[in-house]
Amino acid sequence: MTVLTFLPDAAAEPLVVLVSNRAVLTQPDDSLLLTPATITISSTTGKIVFVAPTVLSKEAFPASSTYVDYGNKLILPGLVDAHVHLNEPGRTEWEGFATGTRAAASGGVTTVIDMPLNAIPPTTTLEGFKVKLAAAQGQCWVDVGFYGGVIPGNADQLLPLVEAGVRGFKGFLIESGVDEFPAVSSSDIALAMTTLKDTPTTLMFHAEMLPPITDSVGDGVTRSEPPLAPKGELTSYSTFLESRPPAFETYAIEEILSMAGLAPQLHLHIVHLSATEAIPILRNARARGVNITAETCFHYLGLASDNIEDGDTRHKCCPPIREQSNQDKLWAELTAGDDSCIRTVVSDHSPCTPELKLLPDHLSVQPDFDEQNGAVHRPSLRFADSGIDVTLPEDLERQDNKKTDCCGNHEHAAELSYVQQDAAAGPQGQGDFFAAWGGISSVGLGLPILHTTATQRGAPLSIVDVVRLCCQATAKQVGLSHRKGGLKVGMDGDVCVFDDEEEWVLRAADMKWKNKCSPWEGHQFKGRVRETWLRGIKVYQLGGGNGGFVSGVPVGEAITERRVV
């Protein structure tokens, strides 16, 4: 057979050729097609240089080419997870660039976008961004982009961060849980919108806020008193769920939309949408021409509050995992096609140390083991949430400046109520949903979760839809659709090889993130990532050497190119 001559000096170009009977290709009009395919990547540039919607034989390529035939396994674009907390520097015991990106690679994710908070310093200033970039150097197993943060008083940093290459910005309408990333008021939001209105970026919001206590929704809302103490056992998930009703999300979204006219061209985005009561609000806004989208998360689509056992704080996140009926409506919107306001699905990987989850004894996670220094012992910290101060009684006298997160200011009556109920939660608040850190670890699990859940539900969500939601649209959301999220000539050679038939159960040993704590442990999945290629380099192979990380060293890069779309 004649060697293809689609490249100048084809015989001299080191090539990686991947073929399969099933691949999802991006067409010239950006539509997606499931087809047999041959994808050819330059080992020199890491770019896709040739794509054919058929399986070509090995003999069609130079003898020096690396040729892999995957048979009936799926070749997909590498996933772009647009919502990940890597926490380094500052809280690297929670997660770090090395462990978080290894977990991503093991699940076919070739690009993650790091959130601006939980690291110290946060990415709210140009200097903080530089510190984060320095920490990431040489540690990343996949490519990493970065968001900037919007907090009170940092409006002068937003445009410099745009120039430095951040992919978008995030702000909280309710306290974030970490002191260095406070919530924004309506005036802060308005200032961010007017500052960014002429820039190619995305302004995102953690859309929860206290329902207004007057007819007007203004700055005072974020300074209002927290709700009353929870009614019910603190170890009961239903008690926690009732403390964060859908109104928290709908009020926040309405507040954001009330100011959208300040920046009509600016892309607004709601992160981790949970409450389906917000869907009509978003749909109506989009019908009026407001440039707003939403994402939801794998855990909202695959987990339901009906099945969460008392004390299993691995399931705590904010906004919360809601009822099965709510999940059903999320799936209905997700599969509504072009009319859907939910445009992307992400992990919101937000890990912490097991101690911060206050797990009951039967769910306890062993601490990480440091080969040089032995077991890592971490302080037992407590987390304030939903207007409840969880300070231990013996610490009350030592604290002059007490505050809670997620629901406004300190409330002494709530604090006393918490102390009275704390005994029911077990030793040091074990299983207490109000004291535990809120966040779910799942980066790299998205494909199995979506594929398994869609199959079980009989939902009309094809593998092409998954690529649209988790690759193509997430890349577009962060201004990377010119190089990420698709298999076509000119794109980065990022590839996920997925066996959609393999059945397996997630065990702690399968978790590649730092702390082996996740509500997905023990779940049976259908579909497993077999290999991950980053810019033409195989970085992960299930069962391969070095724990599967067959490239041997991290080859990921920090993405700092200035966003242009």
MOCORUR-V465269 format. One record per residue. N is the residue number from 1. OMEGA is omega in degrees with one decimal (NA if undefined). NEAR is the number of other ideal C-beta (glycine too) atoms within 12 Angstrom. D_LAST is the distance of its C-alpha to the last C-alpha in Angstrom with 1 decimal. Layout:
n: (N | N)
omega: (OMEGA | OMEGA)
near: (NEAR | NEAR)
d_last: (D_LAST | D_LAST)
//
This chain:
n: (1 | 2 | 3 | 4 | 5 | 6 | 7 | 8 | 9 | 10 | 11 | 12 | 13 | 14 | 15 | 16 | 17 | 18 | 19 | 20 | 21 | 22 | 23 | 24 | 25 | 26 | 27 | 28 | 29 | 30 | 31 | 32 | 33 | 34 | 35 | 36 | 37 | 38 | 39 | 40 | 41 | 42 | 43 | 44 | 45 | 46 | 47 | 48 | 49 | 50 | 51 | 52 | 53 | 54 | 55 | 56 | 57 | 58 | 59 | 60 | 61 | 62 | 63 | 64 | 65 | 66 | 67 | 68 | 69 | 70 | 71 | 72 | 73 | 74 | 75 | 76 | 77 | 78 | 79 | 80 | 81 | 82 | 83 | 84 | 85 | 86 | 87 | 88 | 89 | 90 | 91 | 92 | 93 | 94 | 95 | 96 | 97 | 98 | 99 | 100 | 101 | 102 | 103 | 104 | 105 | 106 | 107 | 108 | 109 | 110 | 111 | 112 | 113 | 114 | 115 | 116 | 117 | 118 | 119 | 120 | 121 | 122 | 123 | 124 | 125 | 126 | 127 | 128 | 129 | 130 | 131 | 132 | 133 | 134 | 135 | 136 | 137 | 138 | 139 | 140 | 141 | 142 | 143 | 144 | 145 | 146 | 147 | 148 | 149 | 150 | 151 | 152 | 153 | 154 | 155 | 156 | 157 | 158 | 159 | 160 | 161 | 162 | 163 | 164 | 165 | 166 | 167 | 168 | 169 | 170 | 171 | 172 | 173 | 174 | 175 | 176 | 177 | 178 | 179 | 180 | 181 | 182 | 183 | 184 | 185 | 186 | 187 | 188 | 189 | 190 | 191 | 192 | 193 | 194 | 195 | 196 | 197 | 198 | 199 | 200 | 201 | 202 | 203 | 204 | 205 | 206 | 207 | 208 | 209 | 210 | 211 | 212 | 213 | 214 | 215 | 216 | 217 | 218 | 219 | 220 | 221 | 222 | 223 | 224 | 225 | 226 | 227 | 228 | 229 | 230 | 231 | 232 | 233 | 234 | 235 | 236 | 237 | 238 | 239 | 240 | 241 | 242 | 243 | 244 | 245 | 246 | 247 | 248 | 249 | 250 | 251 | 252 | 253 | 254 | 255 | 256 | 257 | 258 | 259 | 260 | 261 | 262 | 263 | 264 | 265 | 266 | 267 | 268 | 269 | 270 | 271 | 272 | 273 | 274 | 275 | 276 | 277 | 278 | 279 | 280 | 281 | 282 | 283 | 284 | 285 | 286 | 287 | 288 | 289 | 290 | 291 | 292 | 293 | 294 | 295 | 296 | 297 | 298 | 299 | 300 | 301 | 302 | 303 | 304 | 305 | 306 | 307 | 308 | 309 | 310 | 311 | 312 | 313 | 314 | 315 | 316 | 317 | 318 | 319 | 320 | 321 | 322 | 323 | 324 | 325 | 326 | 327 | 328 | 329 | 330 | 331 | 332 | 333 | 334 | 335 | 336 | 337 | 338 | 339 | 340 | 341 | 342 | 343 | 344 | 345 | 346 | 347 | 348 | 349 | 350 | 351 | 352 | 353 | 354 | 355 | 356 | 357 | 358 | 359 | 360 | 361 | 362 | 363 | 364 | 365 | 366 | 367 | 368 | 369 | 370 | 371 | 372 | 373 | 374 | 375 | 376 | 377 | 378 | 379 | 380 | 381 | 382 | 383 | 384 | 385 | 386 | 387 | 388 | 389 | 390 | 391 | 392 | 393 | 394 | 395 | 396 | 397 | 398 | 399 | 400 | 401 | 402 | 403 | 404 | 405 | 406 | 407 | 408 | 409 | 410 | 411 | 412 | 413 | 414 | 415 | 416 | 417 | 418 | 419 | 420 | 421 | 422 | 423 | 424 | 425 | 426 | 427 | 428 | 429 | 430 | 431 | 432 | 433 | 434 | 435 | 436 | 437 | 438 | 439 | 440 | 441 | 442 | 443 | 444 | 445 | 446 | 447 | 448 | 449 | 450 | 451 | 452 | 453 | 454 | 455 | 456 | 457 | 458 | 459 | 460 | 461 | 462 | 463 | 464 | 465 | 466 | 467 | 468 | 469 | 470 | 471 | 472 | 473 | 474 | 475 | 476 | 477 | 478 | 479 | 480 | 481 | 482 | 483 | 484 | 485 | 486 | 487 | 488 | 489 | 490 | 491 | 492 | 493 | 494 | 495 | 496 | 497 | 498 | 499 | 500 | 501 | 502 | 503 | 504 | 505 | 506 | 507 | 508 | 509 | 510 | 511 | 512 | 513 | 514 | 515 | 516 | 517 | 518 | 519 | 520 | 521 | 522 | 523 | 524 | 525 | 526 | 527 | 528 | 529 | 530 | 531 | 532 | 533 | 534 | 535 | 536 | 537 | 538 | 539 | 540 | 541 | 542 | 543 | 544 | 545 | 546 | 547 | 548 | 549 | 550 | 551 | 552 | 553 | 554 | 555 | 556 | 557 | 558 | 559 | 560 | 561 | 562 | 563 | 564 | 565)
omega: (178.2 | 177.1 | -179.9 | -178.9 | -179.9 | 177.9 | 168.4 | 179.2 | -175.2 | -176.0 | -177.0 | -175.9 | 175.1 | -174.4 | 167.5 | -177.5 | -179.1 | -178.0 | 178.5 | 172.9 | -179.1 | 175.6 | 176.7 | -177.3 | 173.0 | -179.2 | 179.5 | 178.3 | 179.5 | 170.2 | -176.3 | -175.5 | 172.8 | -170.9 | 165.0 | -175.2 | 169.7 | 179.3 | -176.4 | -175.2 | 174.2 | 175.7 | -179.6 | -176.1 | -175.4 | -178.2 | 172.7 | -175.2 | -178.5 | 176.2 | 175.9 | 179.4 | 178.0 | 178.2 | 176.5 | -177.6 | 178.7 | -176.9 | 179.9 | -174.3 | 178.3 | -177.3 | -178.5 | -176.3 | 168.2 | -174.1 | -178.9 | 177.0 | -177.1 | 177.2 | -176.8 | 175.4 | -176.0 | 167.7 | -178.4 | 169.3 | 172.2 | -178.8 | 173.6 | 179.5 | -171.4 | 179.3 | -177.2 | 175.2 | 180.0 | 163.7 | -178.8 | 0.6 | 171.5 | 177.7 | -175.6 | 174.9 | 175.1 | 180.0 | 178.0 | -179.5 | -175.8 | -175.9 | -178.7 | -179.8 | 172.3 | 177.8 | 178.2 | -178.5 | -178.7 | -179.6 | 176.5 | 178.1 | -177.6 | 175.6 | 170.9 | 175.5 | -172.7 | 178.6 | -171.0 | -176.4 | -177.1 | 166.3 | 175.1 | 5.0 | 174.0 | -179.5 | 179.4 | 176.4 | 177.5 | 178.9 | 177.4 | 177.3 | 178.9 | 178.0 | 180.0 | 179.0 | 178.9 | 179.7 | -177.0 | -171.3 | 175.8 | -175.2 | -166.2 | 178.2 | 171.4 | 178.5 | -174.5 | 169.1 | -170.6 | 169.6 | 167.8 | -179.3 | 173.2 | 177.1 | 178.1 | 172.6 | -178.0 | -178.1 | -179.4 | -179.8 | -170.9 | -179.2 | 173.3 | 177.2 | 174.1 | -179.3 | -178.9 | 172.4 | 176.2 | -173.3 | -178.1 | -176.5 | 179.1 | 173.5 | 179.4 | 172.5 | 176.8 | -175.3 | -170.5 | -175.5 | 176.1 | -171.5 | -173.9 | 179.2 | -175.8 | 179.0 | 178.3 | 173.8 | 178.2 | 178.1 | 175.1 | 179.0 | -179.9 | 180.0 | 177.6 | -179.9 | -178.7 | 178.3 | -173.3 | -168.2 | -178.1 | -177.8 | 176.8 | -177.7 | 176.9 | 177.5 | -171.0 | -176.9 | 161.0 | -168.8 | 166.5 | 172.5 | 177.9 | 173.2 | -176.1 | 178.6 | 172.0 | -178.5 | -177.8 | 176.0 | -176.9 | -176.8 | -176.6 | -178.0 | -177.1 | 178.7 | -176.6 | 179.6 | -179.6 | 177.3 | 176.2 | 177.9 | -178.1 | 178.5 | -178.1 | -178.9 | -179.6 | 176.3 | 179.8 | 179.7 | -179.2 | 176.6 | 178.7 | -177.8 | 179.8 | -178.8 | -179.9 | -175.4 | 178.3 | -179.7 | 176.2 | -178.4 | -176.1 | 177.8 | -179.7 | -179.2 | 176.9 | 177.4 | 178.6 | -177.8 | 179.8 | -179.4 | -174.9 | 179.6 | 177.5 | -177.4 | -171.3 | -178.6 | -175.8 | 178.2 | 176.1 | -173.4 | 177.4 | 179.2 | 176.5 | 175.8 | 179.7 | -173.1 | -178.4 | 173.8 | 179.7 | -174.1 | 177.6 | 178.6 | -179.8 | 179.0 | 179.7 | 178.8 | 179.0 | 178.3 | 177.1 | 178.6 | 177.4 | -177.8 | -176.7 | 177.1 | 176.9 | 171.4 | 164.9 | -170.6 | -179.8 | -176.4 | 176.7 | -178.4 | -174.7 | -179.3 | 179.4 | -176.2 | -179.2 | -173.1 | -177.9 | -177.9 | 175.7 | 175.8 | -177.0 | -174.7 | 172.6 | -176.8 | -175.7 | 171.5 | -179.6 | -1.8 | -172.7 | 167.1 | -174.2 | -171.8 | 177.4 | 179.0 | 176.1 | 178.2 | 179.3 | -179.1 | 174.4 | 178.9 | 178.4 | 179.0 | -179.1 | -176.1 | -178.8 | 176.0 | -174.3 | -178.8 | -173.9 | 173.4 | 177.0 | -173.1 | -176.3 | 173.9 | -172.9 | -178.5 | -165.4 | 177.0 | -176.0 | -173.4 | 172.0 | 175.0 | -179.8 | -179.9 | -177.8 | 175.9 | 178.3 | -175.8 | 171.4 | -174.4 | -175.4 | 177.1 | -174.7 | -179.7 | 178.3 | 178.5 | 175.9 | 179.4 | 177.3 | -173.7 | -178.5 | -171.0 | -179.9 | -177.1 | 178.7 | 179.2 | -177.2 | 178.5 | 177.0 | -178.4 | 179.8 | -170.1 | -179.2 | -175.8 | 173.0 | 175.9 | -177.3 | 176.3 | -176.8 | 176.9 | 177.5 | -176.4 | -177.8 | 179.7 | -173.0 | -176.3 | -175.1 | -174.9 | 176.9 | -176.3 | -177.3 | 175.0 | 177.0 | 176.5 | 172.0 | 180.0 | 172.0 | -168.1 | -176.4 | 179.1 | -173.6 | 179.9 | 177.8 | 179.8 | -179.9 | 178.3 | 179.3 | -177.9 | -179.7 | -176.4 | -168.9 | -177.8 | -179.2 | -177.4 | 178.4 | -178.1 | 177.2 | 173.9 | -179.5 | 178.2 | -178.2 | -178.1 | -178.6 | -178.6 | -176.7 | 174.4 | 179.2 | 177.9 | -176.2 | 178.0 | -179.3 | -177.7 | -177.7 | 179.7 | -171.0 | -178.5 | 178.1 | -179.2 | -177.8 | -177.6 | -179.6 | -176.1 | 178.4 | 179.5 | -179.6 | -178.8 | -170.8 | -176.3 | 178.4 | 179.8 | -177.5 | 176.4 | 174.9 | 176.9 | 178.9 | 177.3 | 178.8 | -173.9 | -170.3 | 179.9 | -173.5 | -175.7 | 177.9 | 175.4 | 178.5 | -178.5 | -176.0 | 174.1 | -178.8 | -175.5 | 176.2 | -177.9 | -176.5 | 170.2 | -179.9 | 176.2 | 174.9 | -176.0 | 178.9 | 179.7 | 172.6 | -179.8 | -179.9 | -171.3 | 171.9 | 176.1 | -169.8 | 173.9 | -173.4 | 178.9 | -175.6 | 176.8 | -176.3 | 179.7 | 179.5 | 173.8 | -179.6 | -179.2 | 179.0 | -177.4 | -177.2 | 176.0 | -166.6 | -176.0 | -170.5 | -175.9 | -178.1 | 176.5 | 179.8 | 179.2 | -179.8 | 178.6 | 176.2 | -178.0 | 169.0 | -177.3 | -177.5 | 176.8 | -179.9 | -178.6 | 174.7 | 178.2 | 178.6 | -178.8 | 174.9 | 178.4 | 176.8 | -177.7 | -179.0 | 173.7 | -179.9 | -179.5 | -180.0 | 179.3 | 179.7 | -179.6 | -178.1 | -175.5 | -164.9 | 176.0 | 176.4 | -179.5 | 177.0 | 178.6 | 178.0 | -178.2 | 170.8 | 179.6 | -177.6 | 177.2 | -179.8 | 179.1 | -179.0 | 176.8 | NA)
near: (10 | 13 | 23 | 24 | 14 | 24 | 25 | 10 | 16 | 24 | 17 | 16 | 29 | 25 | 39 | 36 | 44 | 43 | 36 | 37 | 19 | 29 | 41 | 41 | 38 | 37 | 20 | 13 | 10 | 21 | 18 | 31 | 25 | 27 | 27 | 25 | 36 | 37 | 49 | 39 | 42 | 33 | 25 | 18 | 23 | 31 | 29 | 41 | 34 | 35 | 36 | 28 | 24 | 18 | 26 | 29 | 18 | 23 | 14 | 25 | 35 | 28 | 16 | 18 | 33 | 25 | 24 | 29 | 23 | 30 | 19 | 20 | 30 | 40 | 46 | 53 | 52 | 57 | 54 | 51 | 51 | 51 | 52 | 54 | 51 | 51 | 42 | 38 | 28 | 26 | 34 | 30 | 28 | 37 | 43 | 35 | 39 | 30 | 36 | 50 | 48 | 38 | 44 | 53 | 50 | 44 | 53 | 50 | 55 | 56 | 51 | 54 | 54 | 51 | 50 | 45 | 45 | 43 | 38 | 24 | 30 | 41 | 50 | 43 | 28 | 27 | 18 | 33 | 37 | 24 | 22 | 45 | 31 | 18 | 31 | 37 | 20 | 18 | 30 | 41 | 47 | 52 | 46 | 50 | 49 | 49 | 50 | 47 | 46 | 47 | 37 | 26 | 18 | 33 | 28 | 16 | 33 | 40 | 23 | 24 | 41 | 34 | 20 | 30 | 33 | 48 | 51 | 45 | 48 | 48 | 51 | 43 | 45 | 42 | 38 | 41 | 37 | 37 | 20 | 26 | 37 | 30 | 42 | 41 | 30 | 33 | 21 | 34 | 44 | 28 | 27 | 45 | 37 | 23 | 28 | 34 | 26 | 16 | 31 | 26 | 40 | 45 | 46 | 46 | 47 | 46 | 43 | 47 | 43 | 37 | 27 | 25 | 19 | 12 | 9 | 14 | 29 | 24 | 23 | 20 | 33 | 37 | 24 | 27 | 21 | 39 | 31 | 18 | 31 | 36 | 16 | 22 | 23 | 41 | 34 | 27 | 38 | 24 | 32 | 41 | 32 | 27 | 36 | 40 | 27 | 30 | 25 | 39 | 41 | 31 | 33 | 46 | 44 | 32 | 40 | 46 | 34 | 23 | 34 | 33 | 21 | 25 | 27 | 19 | 21 | 34 | 34 | 43 | 44 | 48 | 51 | 46 | 46 | 46 | 39 | 35 | 29 | 41 | 32 | 19 | 33 | 40 | 24 | 17 | 28 | 28 | 13 | 15 | 13 | 31 | 26 | 40 | 34 | 48 | 46 | 48 | 45 | 48 | 45 | 45 | 47 | 41 | 37 | 28 | 33 | 18 | 18 | 31 | 23 | 27 | 34 | 33 | 46 | 44 | 40 | 46 | 47 | 46 | 48 | 42 | 41 | 42 | 27 | 21 | 17 | 32 | 33 | 21 | 29 | 43 | 32 | 24 | 34 | 41 | 29 | 23 | 17 | 13 | 16 | 31 | 36 | 42 | 38 | 44 | 50 | 50 | 52 | 42 | 47 | 43 | 44 | 39 | 35 | 37 | 31 | 40 | 43 | 41 | 41 | 26 | 14 | 14 | 29 | 24 | 31 | 19 | 22 | 29 | 13 | 13 | 8 | 7 | 10 | 10 | 12 | 21 | 16 | 23 | 12 | 23 | 27 | 32 | 35 | 39 | 45 | 44 | 35 | 46 | 38 | 43 | 30 | 22 | 20 | 10 | 16 | 18 | 10 | 11 | 19 | 10 | 11 | 21 | 29 | 38 | 38 | 42 | 42 | 37 | 28 | 29 | 27 | 22 | 18 | 34 | 30 | 18 | 25 | 40 | 28 | 17 | 28 | 31 | 17 | 25 | 35 | 26 | 18 | 25 | 39 | 31 | 37 | 43 | 50 | 50 | 42 | 47 | 44 | 44 | 46 | 46 | 49 | 49 | 54 | 46 | 48 | 52 | 47 | 42 | 42 | 46 | 39 | 33 | 36 | 31 | 24 | 21 | 22 | 10 | 25 | 16 | 34 | 24 | 32 | 27 | 32 | 43 | 44 | 39 | 44 | 55 | 50 | 38 | 36 | 44 | 44 | 33 | 42 | 49 | 33 | 42 | 31 | 22 | 37 | 49 | 44 | 46 | 45 | 38 | 25 | 22 | 38 | 40 | 44 | 50 | 53 | 54 | 41 | 42 | 30 | 34 | 20 | 24 | 17 | 24 | 18 | 29 | 15 | 23 | 14 | 29 | 36 | 38 | 47 | 38 | 41 | 31 | 39 | 44 | 34 | 37 | 29 | 18 | 28 | 21 | 37 | 23 | 34 | 36 | 44 | 38 | 39 | 50 | 41 | 42 | 33 | 36 | 38 | 36 | 43 | 44 | 25 | 29 | 18 | 19 | 13 | 19 | 23 | 29 | 33 | 26 | 29 | 17 | 17 | 31 | 31 | 41 | 32 | 33 | 35 | 25 | 24 | 21 | 35 | 16 | 19)
d_last: (43.0 | 41.1 | 38.3 | 34.9 | 33.8 | 30.1 | 29.5 | 31.2 | 33.9 | 33.2 | 36.4 | 35.4 | 31.9 | 32.1 | 30.5 | 30.0 | 30.7 | 30.2 | 31.8 | 32.5 | 33.9 | 31.0 | 27.3 | 24.1 | 22.2 | 18.9 | 19.8 | 18.3 | 17.3 | 15.7 | 18.9 | 20.9 | 24.4 | 27.2 | 29.3 | 31.4 | 29.4 | 29.5 | 26.5 | 27.0 | 25.3 | 26.0 | 27.7 | 26.9 | 23.1 | 22.5 | 20.5 | 21.5 | 23.4 | 25.2 | 25.3 | 28.2 | 28.9 | 32.4 | 34.2 | 35.3 | 38.2 | 38.4 | 40.4 | 37.5 | 36.0 | 37.3 | 39.9 | 37.9 | 35.1 | 34.6 | 35.0 | 34.8 | 35.8 | 34.8 | 36.9 | 36.0 | 33.6 | 30.0 | 27.3 | 24.0 | 20.6 | 20.6 | 19.7 | 16.7 | 18.4 | 16.0 | 18.9 | 21.5 | 23.8 | 25.1 | 27.1 | 27.7 | 29.2 | 31.7 | 32.1 | 32.2 | 35.3 | 33.0 | 30.5 | 29.1 | 26.6 | 29.3 | 30.5 | 27.4 | 25.5 | 28.8 | 28.9 | 25.3 | 26.4 | 29.5 | 27.7 | 25.3 | 22.3 | 20.6 | 17.8 | 18.3 | 16.4 | 19.0 | 19.7 | 20.6 | 24.1 | 27.4 | 27.2 | 29.2 | 27.7 | 24.7 | 21.2 | 21.6 | 22.2 | 21.0 | 24.5 | 24.2 | 21.0 | 23.0 | 25.9 | 23.8 | 22.4 | 26.1 | 27.3 | 25.0 | 26.0 | 28.0 | 28.0 | 25.1 | 26.0 | 22.5 | 19.1 | 18.1 | 15.0 | 15.6 | 15.1 | 16.6 | 19.3 | 20.2 | 24.0 | 26.5 | 26.5 | 23.4 | 21.2 | 21.8 | 20.1 | 16.7 | 15.1 | 16.9 | 15.5 | 11.9 | 13.1 | 14.9 | 12.0 | 12.4 | 10.0 | 11.1 | 14.6 | 17.7 | 20.8 | 24.2 | 26.2 | 29.2 | 30.5 | 28.7 | 31.9 | 31.4 | 32.6 | 29.9 | 27.2 | 28.7 | 27.6 | 26.0 | 27.7 | 26.5 | 26.6 | 24.3 | 21.8 | 22.0 | 21.6 | 18.5 | 17.0 | 18.0 | 16.9 | 13.3 | 13.1 | 11.3 | 8.7 | 5.1 | 7.3 | 9.8 | 13.4 | 15.9 | 19.7 | 22.8 | 24.3 | 28.0 | 30.3 | 33.9 | 35.1 | 36.1 | 39.7 | 39.9 | 38.6 | 35.7 | 32.7 | 32.0 | 32.0 | 35.4 | 34.3 | 32.9 | 36.3 | 38.5 | 41.1 | 40.2 | 41.6 | 45.1 | 46.0 | 45.3 | 48.1 | 49.0 | 49.0 | 46.2 | 46.2 | 45.6 | 42.0 | 42.9 | 43.6 | 40.2 | 38.5 | 40.4 | 39.3 | 35.6 | 35.8 | 33.0 | 33.4 | 31.7 | 28.4 | 28.9 | 29.8 | 26.8 | 24.4 | 26.4 | 26.1 | 22.3 | 22.3 | 24.9 | 22.4 | 19.3 | 20.3 | 19.7 | 15.9 | 15.5 | 11.8 | 11.1 | 10.5 | 13.9 | 15.2 | 18.8 | 19.7 | 22.8 | 24.1 | 27.8 | 29.7 | 29.6 | 30.9 | 27.4 | 26.2 | 27.8 | 26.3 | 22.8 | 23.5 | 25.1 | 22.2 | 19.7 | 22.4 | 22.4 | 18.7 | 17.6 | 14.1 | 15.5 | 15.9 | 18.3 | 19.2 | 22.7 | 24.4 | 26.8 | 29.7 | 29.4 | 29.6 | 32.4 | 34.5 | 36.5 | 38.6 | 41.6 | 42.0 | 41.4 | 44.7 | 46.1 | 45.1 | 42.3 | 39.8 | 37.6 | 36.1 | 35.3 | 31.7 | 30.2 | 29.6 | 32.5 | 33.1 | 34.7 | 37.4 | 37.5 | 37.3 | 34.0 | 32.7 | 33.8 | 31.8 | 28.6 | 29.2 | 29.9 | 26.5 | 24.7 | 26.4 | 25.9 | 23.3 | 20.7 | 22.4 | 22.0 | 20.2 | 20.2 | 17.1 | 17.5 | 20.5 | 20.7 | 23.7 | 23.5 | 25.8 | 27.6 | 30.8 | 33.8 | 37.2 | 39.7 | 41.8 | 39.2 | 39.3 | 43.1 | 43.8 | 47.4 | 49.6 | 49.2 | 45.5 | 45.6 | 43.4 | 45.0 | 43.4 | 41.6 | 44.1 | 43.8 | 45.9 | 47.1 | 47.7 | 48.3 | 46.9 | 44.3 | 45.8 | 43.3 | 44.3 | 44.6 | 42.1 | 41.8 | 38.8 | 39.0 | 37.4 | 37.7 | 39.7 | 42.3 | 43.5 | 44.5 | 46.2 | 49.4 | 52.5 | 53.8 | 50.6 | 50.8 | 53.2 | 51.0 | 47.9 | 47.7 | 44.0 | 43.3 | 40.1 | 38.5 | 34.9 | 33.0 | 35.3 | 36.0 | 39.1 | 42.2 | 45.0 | 48.4 | 49.8 | 47.1 | 47.7 | 51.4 | 50.8 | 48.6 | 51.3 | 53.9 | 51.9 | 50.7 | 53.8 | 52.9 | 49.8 | 51.8 | 52.1 | 49.6 | 47.6 | 47.1 | 45.2 | 44.2 | 40.9 | 40.7 | 41.3 | 39.2 | 35.7 | 33.1 | 30.7 | 30.8 | 30.4 | 28.9 | 26.1 | 26.8 | 28.8 | 26.2 | 27.1 | 30.9 | 30.5 | 28.6 | 30.6 | 33.9 | 33.3 | 32.2 | 35.2 | 37.6 | 36.4 | 36.3 | 32.9 | 31.0 | 28.3 | 28.1 | 26.7 | 24.0 | 23.1 | 23.0 | 20.6 | 18.3 | 18.7 | 18.8 | 16.8 | 14.3 | 13.2 | 13.3 | 11.0 | 8.4 | 9.4 | 8.6 | 5.4 | 8.3 | 8.9 | 9.4 | 12.3 | 13.4 | 15.0 | 16.6 | 19.6 | 19.1 | 19.6 | 17.2 | 16.0 | 17.6 | 21.1 | 20.8 | 23.6 | 25.5 | 29.0 | 30.2 | 33.8 | 33.7 | 37.5 | 38.4 | 39.8 | 39.9 | 40.4 | 38.3 | 40.6 | 40.0 | 40.3 | 37.3 | 35.0 | 33.2 | 31.9 | 34.1 | 36.2 | 37.5 | 37.3 | 35.5 | 36.6 | 35.8 | 38.7 | 41.3 | 39.1 | 39.7 | 36.7 | 36.4 | 33.9 | 33.3 | 30.8 | 32.9 | 30.6 | 27.2 | 25.8 | 23.2 | 22.0 | 25.4 | 27.5 | 29.4 | 29.0 | 30.9 | 33.8 | 35.7 | 39.2 | 38.4 | 39.7 | 38.5 | 37.9 | 35.7 | 33.3 | 34.5 | 32.3 | 34.6 | 32.2 | 28.6 | 26.1 | 22.9 | 20.5 | 18.6 | 14.9 | 14.2 | 11.6 | 9.4 | 6.0 | 3.8 | 0.0)
//
